[in-house]
């Protein structure tokens, strides 16, 4: 785990997003990492990595995908490094289906309870099946959105996987 700083949180000291509330309730140690969000930024994740001085391989973005579920479809969460992109075929395989597509933004925001650029895999309004890219396990800690733009949470990848009940699989596009 990262060195504890004045921002290290355990208990009810988080900044009050559903993500920090979920971490506090589970008693998981994390570090709240805030930065000034630039509204003109075209990549929320890369902006976070740069603003926080963190290797983009350790900062993970939360993407919502839609997979077939019988006669309808289901939204799922894919967590991948901001330094790459999601391989939709790999995501489909992780969820045990033949194909996946990026979810409609409005549907993703409704289901998660978060806005674009602030969707966290933690504390979502309606939990969804989740897959985390296997590369997360290469790091002592990773950063994910804390539930709003300009706010990330640093935590151990094993805690992220456990709290989201995630599948760990290769999800990152190669090449």
trRosetta pair geometry for C-beta under 8 A, 3 or more apart (Angstrom, degrees):
i j d omega theta_ij theta_ji phi_ij phi_ji
1 4 7.9 27 124 -57 115 76
1 29 5.9 21 -151 100 154 131
1 140 6.7 -143 -60 158 17 102
1 141 6.1 77 -140 -69 45 115
1 155 7.9 -25 -129 -153 95 44
1 156 5.6 -61 -88 -58 84 105
2 5 7.9 -35 129 -10 108 99
2 8 7.9 -162 89 -93 95 105
2 31 5.6 -52 72 -11 133 144
2 140 7.2 134 -58 111 61 113
2 141 4.8 -40 -33 -3 97 160
2 154 5.6 7 5 134 145 135
4 8 3.8 -42 -149 -20 81 166
4 29 7.6 -71 -94 -167 102 125
4 31 7.6 -168 -128 -85 47 105
5 8 5.5 132 44 -25 50 91
5 31 6.4 57 36 -135 100 121
7 31 5.1 68 106 -165 103 80
7 32 4.7 -127 -178 57 103 78
7 33 6.8 97 143 -75 155 51
8 29 6.5 -7 -173 -167 101 96
8 30 7.4 165 -151 90 58 32
8 31 5.2 -38 -94 -95 60 80
9 13 4.9 -155 -137 82 92 98
9 14 4.9 89 176 -79 157 72
9 20 6.8 -13 115 -153 160 109
9 23 7.2 75 101 112 115 127
9 24 7.0 -59 149 -83 112 91
9 29 7.4 154 78 -152 48 49
9 30 5.6 -21 59 68 95 80
9 31 7.1 148 10 -106 81 27
9 32 5.7 54 -17 -23 128 102
10 13 7.4 25 56 31 33 113
10 24 7.5 140 -170 -122 32 63
10 27 6.4 35 -166 -164 97 57
10 28 7.3 -148 -118 92 83 25
10 29 5.0 -30 -73 -95 111 68
10 30 7.8 137 -73 21 64 63
11 24 5.9 4 134 -150 17 94
11 27 7.5 26 -70 -118 52 65
12 24 5.3 90 -92 -176 46 141
13 24 7.3 166 30 -109 52 122
14 17 7.2 -90 144 33 119 71
14 20 2.9 176 164 168 147 127
14 21 6.7 -139 69 -56 139 43
14 23 6.5 114 -71 67 149 111
14 24 5.2 -122 -3 -48 121 120
14 30 7.8 26 -99 69 113 118
14 32 6.4 148 -141 -67 73 128
15 20 5.7 132 44 -8 65 167
15 32 5.6 123 -15 -144 113 151
15 34 7.5 101 -62 -62 163 122
15 146 7.2 49 52 151 122 138
15 151 6.9 -117 71 -149 152 142
16 20 6.4 -10 -2 67 13 130
16 21 7.2 38 -147 -54 36 97
17 20 5.0 91 50 11 78 97
17 21 6.9 -136 94 -6 39 90
17 120 7.2 106 135 -4 134 151
17 123 6.7 133 129 88 82 158
17 146 5.6 123 40 147 151 82
17 147 3.2 154 172 69 142 148
17 148 6.1 -145 -98 -13 135 97
17 151 7.1 152 -29 112 147 146
18 21 5.3 -54 -143 38 34 118
18 22 6.3 39 156 -23 66 102
18 113 6.3 38 8 101 160 137
18 114 7.9 -124 44 -64 121 97
18 120 7.5 178 79 58 90 130
18 122 7.6 178 115 120 79 73
18 123 3.2 162 132 158 85 123
18 124 7.3 133 117 -64 138 14
18 125 7.5 -56 -140 -65 175 58
18 147 5.8 158 45 -123 74 145
19 22 5.9 -54 -153 32 29 110
19 23 6.6 25 151 -14 63 106
19 120 4.0 -41 -78 125 135 166
19 122 4.0 87 -138 88 84 105
19 123 4.1 -137 -75 24 39 129
19 144 7.9 -153 -155 103 144 106
19 145 7.4 -167 -56 111 165 69
19 146 5.2 -163 77 -166 142 49
19 147 4.1 -161 3 -43 114 114
19 153 6.1 -146 138 -21 128 147
20 23 5.5 -52 -146 39 38 112
20 24 6.0 41 154 -21 69 105
20 30 7.6 -141 -121 73 76 140
20 32 6.9 12 -101 -90 130 113
20 123 7.5 -18 21 -36 36 156
20 146 6.4 26 -47 -168 97 102
20 147 7.1 -101 -7 9 83 135
20 153 6.9 -175 -79 -92 79 131
21 24 5.7 -53 -144 37 29 112
21 25 6.2 30 156 -21 63 108
21 123 5.9 101 57 -117 91 135
22 25 5.8 -54 -146 36 28 112
22 26 6.4 17 157 -10 63 111
22 122 4.9 -164 71 171 140 98
22 123 3.9 -148 -15 -70 126 89
22 163 6.5 110 146 -178 115 129
23 26 5.9 -65 -147 44 29 104
23 28 4.6 -91 -158 63 79 108
23 30 5.2 -27 -176 0 153 139
23 122 6.5 25 -47 172 91 152
23 123 7.9 -61 -15 -43 75 115
23 153 6.9 -168 -42 -163 156 148
23 155 7.1 -134 -123 -85 132 146
23 163 7.3 -17 -93 -118 65 165
24 27 7.5 33 180 -72 32 33
24 28 7.9 -83 -58 42 19 73
26 159 7.9 139 118 -165 138 102
26 163 5.8 -74 -56 -107 174 113
28 155 6.4 28 150 -144 120 132
28 159 4.8 124 -149 -164 130 136
28 163 6.6 -51 -39 -60 157 135
29 155 7.2 152 96 -128 58 84
29 156 7.7 53 72 -7 92 104
29 159 7.9 -141 52 -69 64 165
30 153 5.0 -5 175 -174 136 101
30 154 6.2 151 -169 74 75 51
30 155 4.2 -34 -108 -79 96 100
30 159 7.7 -147 -72 106 95 152
31 141 7.7 27 22 -173 114 154
31 153 7.3 145 72 -163 47 53
31 154 4.2 -12 57 56 100 110
31 155 7.6 -176 21 -64 66 56
32 146 6.5 67 -136 -115 79 157
32 151 7.1 -24 -168 -162 90 96
32 153 6.4 -28 -105 -106 52 70
33 48 8.0 90 112 -171 118 102
33 52 5.4 38 168 -122 129 135
33 143 6.4 -45 43 -130 146 126
33 146 7.6 171 49 -34 68 132
33 151 7.3 141 80 -160 54 47
33 152 4.5 -25 71 71 107 91
33 153 7.0 177 21 -90 88 18
33 154 5.6 70 -23 -22 125 104
34 150 6.1 30 -162 147 75 84
34 151 5.1 -14 -105 -104 75 76
34 152 7.9 -180 -79 27 30 63
35 47 8.0 -178 102 140 136 86
35 48 6.5 157 38 -130 139 61
35 51 3.7 100 -179 137 154 133
35 52 5.7 -108 -51 -60 136 80
35 150 5.5 -135 74 -155 61 71
35 151 7.8 -174 27 -73 64 36
35 152 7.7 14 7 7 105 100
36 51 7.0 -157 49 -148 62 137
36 150 6.2 -10 -146 -135 15 123
37 41 7.1 -106 -173 18 73 133
37 44 7.8 -7 -138 -134 111 86
37 47 7.1 69 -137 133 67 140
37 117 7.7 96 -150 154 139 130
37 149 4.3 60 -110 144 165 102
37 150 3.4 -98 -33 -61 103 103
38 41 4.5 104 79 -36 96 102
38 47 6.3 -143 38 -147 99 135
41 44 6.5 110 111 -87 123 45
41 46 7.9 -169 -176 75 114 86
41 47 4.1 20 -162 -77 154 144
43 46 3.9 29 109 28 128 110
43 47 6.0 163 90 -20 66 86
43 82 7.0 120 165 -175 113 111
44 47 5.6 -59 -150 36 26 116
44 48 6.5 29 153 -22 64 104
44 61 7.2 114 78 -117 99 111
44 116 7.8 -175 -31 149 147 71
44 117 3.9 177 -87 -137 149 85
44 118 7.8 -121 -164 -48 153 49
44 145 7.7 14 138 -88 129 119
44 149 6.4 -100 -135 -125 120 91
45 48 5.6 -52 -151 31 32 111
45 49 6.6 32 153 -18 65 103
45 56 7.3 87 140 -147 97 94
45 59 5.5 154 -172 129 89 115
45 60 7.5 -77 -136 137 127 12
45 61 4.2 -70 -67 -69 141 108
45 82 2.9 -164 142 -115 130 133
46 49 5.5 -48 -147 34 37 114
46 50 6.3 34 156 -15 67 106
46 56 6.1 -1 -114 -114 71 128
46 59 7.9 151 -89 86 31 140
46 82 5.4 -172 -57 149 60 123
46 83 7.8 110 -93 -85 90 51
47 50 6.0 -60 -149 41 28 107
47 51 6.0 22 158 -15 66 114
48 51 5.9 -59 -138 42 27 107
48 52 5.8 5 168 0 65 117
48 54 7.6 -23 131 47 79 119
48 59 5.5 164 95 -156 111 145
48 82 7.2 162 53 -38 105 168
48 143 6.9 -162 141 125 128 135
48 145 7.9 -127 -71 -89 161 70
48 152 5.3 101 -165 -47 134 134
49 52 6.5 -72 -141 49 19 96
49 54 5.1 -106 -143 75 64 83
49 55 7.0 -53 -158 119 115 15
49 56 4.2 15 -137 -88 170 71
49 58 7.7 133 -119 62 102 78
49 59 4.4 -131 -75 9 95 150
49 82 6.0 -158 -30 72 126 139
49 83 7.8 78 -69 -60 169 86
49 143 7.9 163 -88 63 68 137
50 53 7.6 24 -178 -71 28 38
52 59 7.6 136 53 -83 130 129
52 143 7.1 135 86 -110 164 172
52 152 6.6 -58 -50 40 156 137
54 58 5.4 -102 167 74 109 118
54 59 5.6 113 102 -49 123 107
54 143 6.1 60 124 -1 169 143
55 58 5.0 79 72 5 89 104
55 59 7.7 -177 93 -6 47 87
56 59 5.5 -59 -142 39 46 107
56 81 6.6 95 143 171 75 101
56 82 5.1 -103 -164 79 94 95
56 83 3.8 121 119 -66 113 98
57 81 5.3 -15 -143 -146 44 145
57 83 5.2 -26 -74 10 57 147
57 135 6.9 -97 -173 154 94 130
57 138 7.9 -48 152 84 118 128
57 139 7.5 164 121 -62 92 129
58 81 7.6 33 -12 -126 11 103
58 139 5.1 138 -115 -128 94 161
58 141 7.1 46 -168 96 121 66
58 142 5.4 -154 -172 -123 69 61
58 143 6.1 64 131 10 86 90
59 81 6.9 87 73 -153 53 68
59 82 4.7 -22 100 12 100 123
59 83 7.8 110 57 -27 87 84
59 142 7.3 158 -95 -173 21 76
59 143 4.7 -24 -112 68 70 110
59 144 7.9 154 -163 -79 56 35
59 152 7.1 -52 -134 -136 100 155
60 79 5.0 39 159 173 129 93
60 80 6.3 164 -152 85 86 18
60 81 5.7 -59 -100 -92 68 40
60 82 6.7 -163 -116 -28 16 78
60 132 7.5 5 -166 -148 158 91
60 133 7.2 -168 -128 32 119 110
60 136 6.4 3 -68 -93 145 110
60 142 5.5 25 -9 167 117 125
60 143 6.8 167 20 79 73 52
60 144 5.1 -27 70 -90 100 82
61 79 7.3 180 83 -148 38 55
61 80 6.1 -21 55 66 84 72
61 81 7.6 42 10 144 81 14
61 82 4.9 103 -32 -87 104 80
61 145 7.6 47 -135 -28 50 107
62 77 6.1 -24 -164 -161 94 106
62 78 7.8 144 -159 75 46 45
62 79 5.6 -17 -101 -100 66 81
62 112 7.9 121 133 -128 132 152
62 119 4.7 -134 90 109 120 95
62 120 6.1 139 -11 -144 161 15
62 121 4.8 -164 -112 -51 125 80
62 144 6.4 69 -46 -165 107 106
62 145 5.8 -90 9 23 119 117
63 77 7.3 137 75 -159 45 54
63 78 4.8 -26 69 66 98 94
63 79 7.6 177 23 -82 73 32
63 80 6.8 -8 9 20 119 105
63 86 5.4 -98 52 -38 160 151
63 102 7.0 -69 179 -128 113 89
64 75 5.4 -6 -174 -169 109 110
64 76 7.2 149 -157 75 60 37
64 77 6.1 -34 -101 -99 63 59
64 78 7.7 167 -96 19 14 79
64 102 7.5 80 85 -168 63 62
64 103 3.9 -51 117 34 100 138
64 107 7.5 -161 125 100 144 88
64 108 3.7 173 38 -118 152 112
64 111 7.0 130 -136 63 147 130
64 112 6.8 -122 -69 -40 132 123
64 119 7.0 -88 -32 174 104 161
64 128 7.4 58 -130 67 94 168
65 75 7.2 149 78 -154 37 59
65 76 5.3 -26 66 65 88 90
65 77 7.7 161 20 -96 80 11
65 78 5.4 42 -10 -12 120 118
65 86 7.5 -154 -64 152 125 153
65 88 6.9 162 -132 -130 134 84
65 91 5.4 106 -3 147 173 148
65 95 7.9 -156 89 -14 126 149
65 100 4.5 21 166 173 131 120
65 101 6.6 150 -162 75 81 31
65 102 6.1 -64 -111 -109 68 33
65 103 5.7 -164 -123 -30 10 90
66 73 4.9 25 180 160 102 135
66 74 7.2 153 -154 75 59 34
66 75 5.8 -35 -96 -96 67 62
66 76 7.6 156 -97 19 19 79
66 100 6.7 152 72 -162 44 70
66 101 5.2 -23 58 66 97 86
66 102 7.4 23 10 109 90 17
66 103 4.6 125 -41 -93 91 75
66 104 7.5 37 -44 -3 136 73
66 107 7.7 33 -77 99 118 147
67 73 6.4 160 80 -160 32 85
67 74 5.6 -26 64 62 84 86
67 76 5.7 18 1 -1 116 125
67 91 8.0 -142 -71 131 114 97
67 92 6.4 151 -116 -119 110 73
67 95 5.2 -118 -70 108 169 150
67 97 4.8 140 -171 36 118 156
67 99 7.5 166 -132 95 72 48
67 100 4.9 -34 -86 -105 86 87
68 73 5.7 -60 -108 -106 36 76
68 74 7.8 25 123 16 12 83
68 97 5.7 164 48 -158 87 141
68 98 7.7 0 29 43 126 85
68 99 7.2 55 -8 63 108 82
69 72 5.7 -23 72 81 89 75
69 73 5.7 110 19 -147 89 21
69 74 3.9 67 -30 -21 142 109
74 128 7.6 156 162 -149 91 99
74 129 7.3 46 136 17 127 115
75 103 5.2 48 -125 -106 103 146
75 107 6.4 -170 -75 140 138 110
75 108 6.8 174 -152 -97 140 64
75 111 5.2 -152 72 -19 156 178
75 128 5.3 -66 106 -125 84 145
76 91 7.5 158 94 173 127 108
76 95 5.5 -67 -98 -95 175 145
76 100 7.4 -68 50 -134 123 129
76 128 5.3 -178 -121 155 35 113
76 129 4.6 -34 -123 74 101 92
76 130 6.9 177 -175 -83 79 33
76 131 7.1 32 157 0 120 96
77 112 8.0 104 -89 -94 114 113
77 121 5.4 130 162 -124 146 90
77 124 7.5 -145 -63 -44 141 156
77 128 5.0 126 -20 83 94 113
77 129 7.1 -174 26 93 76 44
77 130 4.2 -16 69 -110 111 82
77 131 7.2 175 93 27 63 58
77 164 7.2 -96 81 -170 141 133
77 166 8.0 -80 87 -108 108 103
78 86 5.3 80 119 -129 143 135
78 91 4.9 -42 -93 -119 143 124
78 94 7.7 118 -111 62 99 146
78 130 7.8 177 -76 -156 27 58
78 131 5.4 -9 -114 65 68 97
78 133 7.8 61 177 -47 83 85
78 171 5.5 177 -165 -171 109 147
79 121 5.2 -24 -74 -60 128 147
79 130 6.8 25 -12 -175 109 102
79 131 7.0 -167 24 95 76 49
79 132 4.5 -17 64 -114 117 70
79 133 6.4 -126 98 2 66 80
79 136 7.2 23 115 -57 114 142
79 144 6.7 -29 -146 -112 125 125
79 160 7.4 -144 125 160 169 131
79 164 7.9 98 -19 75 141 172
79 166 7.2 -41 22 -130 125 151
79 171 7.7 98 66 59 45 157
80 84 6.2 -93 158 80 114 98
80 85 7.2 44 118 170 149 16
80 86 5.1 -174 -2 -82 155 78
80 133 4.6 84 -114 -35 64 133
80 171 5.1 -124 -85 101 108 115
80 172 5.3 145 -152 -85 115 77
81 84 5.2 59 76 23 97 96
81 133 6.3 -87 -14 67 78 153
81 135 6.0 -39 -32 86 123 137
81 136 7.9 -173 -60 -69 86 71
81 172 6.4 6 31 -96 97 131
84 172 4.5 38 107 -156 152 111
84 173 6.1 -176 169 48 106 77
85 172 7.3 109 67 -156 37 66
85 173 4.6 -9 78 22 88 127
86 90 7.7 -146 -180 62 66 106
86 91 6.0 22 177 -44 111 130
86 171 5.9 -30 -138 155 77 98
86 172 7.2 -75 -108 -111 35 38
86 173 6.5 52 101 -28 15 96
87 90 3.8 56 90 12 113 115
87 91 6.6 170 88 -15 58 82
87 170 7.8 4 43 134 134 83
87 171 6.2 -175 42 175 86 43
87 172 6.3 48 -7 118 102 18
87 173 4.1 145 -67 -83 84 64
87 174 7.1 10 -69 -1 139 69
88 91 5.4 -50 -145 36 36 114
88 92 6.3 41 154 -22 66 101
88 99 7.2 22 144 -165 108 68
88 100 4.9 -153 -170 76 85 91
88 101 6.7 31 -151 -95 139 32
88 102 7.5 -83 -95 -43 121 70
89 92 5.6 -49 -149 34 32 114
89 93 6.5 34 151 -18 63 104
89 99 7.4 -36 -105 -116 62 61
89 100 7.7 -173 -81 31 21 93
90 93 5.6 -52 -149 36 33 113
90 94 6.4 39 151 -24 65 103
90 169 6.9 177 169 132 94 110
90 170 5.7 -86 -159 107 135 77
90 171 5.0 170 115 -127 120 39
90 172 7.5 -35 75 37 161 28
90 173 7.6 -162 12 -80 130 51
91 94 5.6 -51 -149 32 33 114
91 95 6.5 14 157 -3 65 108
91 100 4.6 -83 98 54 109 158
91 131 6.4 169 -137 60 72 145
91 171 5.5 58 -76 -142 75 100
92 95 6.2 -70 -151 48 29 98
92 97 5.0 -91 -166 83 85 80
92 98 6.0 -23 163 120 135 16
92 99 5.0 -47 -108 -126 153 12
92 100 4.0 -159 -69 -14 84 96
93 96 7.5 40 -175 -75 32 26
93 97 8.0 -114 -72 57 22 46
93 169 7.2 -166 99 169 93 147
94 131 4.2 63 141 -123 145 156
94 167 5.2 151 178 107 99 137
94 169 3.9 -175 -108 57 110 155
94 171 6.3 -18 -31 -85 150 97
95 100 6.8 97 35 -75 132 128
95 129 6.1 104 -124 118 105 139
95 131 6.6 -104 -56 -36 82 131
95 167 7.4 -177 -80 28 53 154
97 100 6.7 111 79 -60 117 83
103 107 5.4 -117 170 84 105 113
103 108 4.6 124 101 -62 125 101
103 111 8.0 -59 168 24 156 139
104 107 4.2 75 70 11 98 111
104 108 6.8 -172 86 -12 48 85
105 108 5.6 -56 -146 36 31 112
105 109 6.3 29 157 -18 66 106
105 116 5.9 -10 -156 -70 115 124
106 109 5.8 -54 -147 37 30 110
106 110 6.3 31 154 -19 64 107
107 110 5.7 -53 -145 37 31 111
107 111 6.1 25 159 -15 66 110
108 111 6.1 -58 -142 40 26 106
108 112 5.9 7 167 -3 65 117
108 116 7.7 75 91 -82 123 79
108 119 6.5 -31 154 -99 110 154
109 112 6.4 -63 -133 48 22 97
109 113 7.8 130 174 -47 52 4
109 114 6.6 -115 -136 82 64 46
109 115 5.8 26 -129 -111 116 44
109 116 6.6 -54 -75 -38 111 73
109 119 7.5 -110 -96 -81 58 111
110 113 7.8 15 176 -67 22 44
110 125 7.8 -90 155 62 43 147
111 124 7.0 4 134 175 75 120
111 125 6.6 -175 161 64 31 106
111 126 5.1 -79 -164 54 72 113
111 128 6.5 45 154 -53 129 126
112 119 5.0 22 132 -139 166 101
112 120 7.6 152 -180 50 120 55
112 124 4.5 -72 -141 -137 64 104
112 125 6.1 102 145 18 17 92
112 126 7.6 -87 -78 45 26 72
112 128 7.7 -54 -82 -2 78 123
113 123 7.8 -91 71 130 130 79
113 124 6.0 153 25 -163 102 52
113 125 3.1 130 -43 -39 117 109
113 126 7.7 139 -28 3 100 65
114 118 4.9 -143 -179 105 107 85
114 119 4.3 151 90 -103 130 54
114 120 6.0 150 -69 13 160 73
114 124 7.2 -75 -6 -115 107 74
114 145 7.4 110 179 122 155 137
114 147 5.7 -126 -108 -149 120 62
114 148 7.5 -139 -147 -76 98 48
115 118 5.0 38 63 42 76 115
115 119 7.3 -135 79 -53 24 74
115 148 7.5 38 42 -127 102 61
115 149 7.3 -51 86 -27 110 100
116 119 6.8 -11 -112 -22 31 106
117 145 7.7 155 151 -115 38 140
117 149 4.5 18 125 -91 114 105
118 145 5.5 162 -158 -178 36 134
118 146 7.9 -47 -157 69 82 55
118 147 5.8 25 168 153 98 26
118 148 4.3 -2 -142 -131 137 22
118 149 4.8 -81 -62 -40 103 59
118 151 7.4 38 -132 49 98 94
119 124 8.0 28 -165 -102 84 103
119 145 6.0 86 75 65 37 154
120 123 6.1 19 90 49 127 95
120 124 7.2 -158 82 -64 75 76
120 144 6.0 100 -144 134 78 105
120 145 4.4 -132 -82 92 71 90
120 146 6.0 7 -87 -168 134 8
120 147 4.6 -41 -11 -69 133 65
120 153 7.3 50 -134 13 128 123
121 124 7.3 -45 -170 -37 29 114
121 130 5.8 94 -162 -138 114 139
121 132 7.7 60 -155 -83 172 98
121 144 5.8 -57 19 -179 102 151
121 145 7.9 119 -4 48 65 88
121 160 6.8 58 82 -166 134 100
121 164 5.2 -19 150 -93 110 147
121 166 7.6 10 172 -73 140 129
122 144 7.0 115 -3 97 104 136
122 147 7.7 -78 77 -59 87 100
122 153 7.2 -42 33 51 143 154
122 160 7.5 -95 -59 -131 110 73
122 163 6.1 13 -116 121 102 132
122 164 6.7 -97 -84 -68 64 99
123 147 6.4 -24 75 -86 131 128
124 127 5.6 129 69 -92 108 45
124 128 6.5 -44 100 5 160 89
127 130 8.0 -70 -174 -28 85 110
127 164 7.8 177 -150 -148 105 65
127 165 8.0 54 175 34 135 116
129 167 7.5 18 174 -5 96 111
130 164 4.2 -49 66 155 160 119
130 165 6.8 114 41 72 107 64
130 166 4.2 -65 105 -101 102 87
130 167 7.1 175 98 20 52 72
131 166 5.9 136 -115 -168 20 94
131 167 4.4 -28 -108 68 82 98
131 168 7.4 156 -161 -93 68 18
131 169 5.5 -34 -165 35 118 108
131 171 5.9 139 124 -73 117 136
132 136 5.2 -40 159 14 114 149
132 157 7.1 158 152 -166 148 99
132 160 6.3 114 -102 120 155 115
132 161 5.6 -106 28 -91 147 84
132 164 7.2 116 -44 70 114 138
132 166 4.5 52 -9 148 102 153
132 167 7.4 171 22 79 65 47
132 168 5.5 -27 70 -106 91 69
132 169 7.9 122 67 28 45 60
132 171 7.6 -139 148 3 17 138
133 136 5.8 120 76 -21 72 93
133 168 7.9 15 121 -156 13 67
133 169 7.4 -63 -121 81 37 51
133 170 6.7 35 -151 -142 76 34
133 171 4.3 -108 -90 41 83 103
133 172 5.2 58 -137 -35 139 94
134 137 6.1 -42 -177 20 57 112
134 168 5.4 95 -97 165 68 91
134 169 6.1 -65 -45 147 98 9
134 170 5.1 -34 12 -72 123 59
134 171 7.6 150 -2 2 73 77
135 138 5.3 -34 -168 10 59 121
135 139 7.9 43 148 -11 70 100
135 172 6.5 15 -4 -14 131 140
136 139 6.5 -70 -170 35 43 104
136 142 5.1 -36 -147 -50 92 157
136 157 4.0 153 147 -133 100 135
136 160 6.8 -90 170 69 148 140
136 161 7.5 157 98 -52 138 104
136 168 7.4 -118 51 -132 110 105
137 157 5.4 -147 -85 103 46 149
137 158 7.7 71 -115 -63 84 74
137 168 6.6 50 -36 -161 125 143
139 142 5.3 109 81 -65 136 82
139 157 6.3 107 68 -30 86 125
140 156 7.0 -59 164 -116 54 79
141 154 5.0 41 159 175 130 95
141 155 6.2 172 -149 94 92 12
141 156 5.8 -64 -101 -84 68 45
141 157 7.4 172 -139 -28 25 73
142 154 7.2 -177 91 -144 26 62
142 155 7.0 -29 59 65 69 61
142 156 7.9 62 17 -171 78 15
142 157 5.1 64 0 -75 121 90
142 160 6.6 -42 61 -15 120 152
143 152 4.4 28 -180 163 112 133
143 153 6.7 157 -150 76 64 38
143 154 4.9 -32 -90 -90 82 72
144 152 6.6 156 79 -156 24 85
144 153 5.8 -22 63 58 76 90
144 155 7.6 -39 21 32 101 103
144 160 6.6 124 -14 -121 141 132
145 148 7.7 167 178 35 101 23
145 151 7.2 68 -167 87 65 69
145 152 6.1 -69 -109 -108 31 66
145 153 7.5 21 112 13 20 88
146 151 4.0 -84 58 132 122 96
146 152 5.4 162 -21 -143 98 10
146 153 4.3 122 -90 -36 90 91
147 151 6.7 -35 53 91 65 123
148 151 4.9 40 65 31 85 123
155 159 5.0 -94 158 75 117 128
155 160 5.9 137 91 -52 116 90
156 159 4.5 90 67 2 89 104
156 160 7.3 -156 96 -6 48 83
157 160 5.3 -50 -149 34 42 116
157 161 6.2 42 154 -19 71 103
158 161 5.7 -52 -147 38 32 112
158 162 6.2 32 154 -19 65 109
159 162 5.7 -54 -141 39 31 110
159 163 6.0 23 163 -14 67 111
160 163 6.3 -61 -141 40 22 103
160 164 6.2 -3 167 5 61 115
160 166 7.1 -4 131 8 78 142
161 164 6.6 -74 -143 50 21 93
161 166 4.6 -102 -139 53 62 108
161 168 5.9 -12 -122 -61 133 109
162 165 7.4 14 -176 -75 29 44
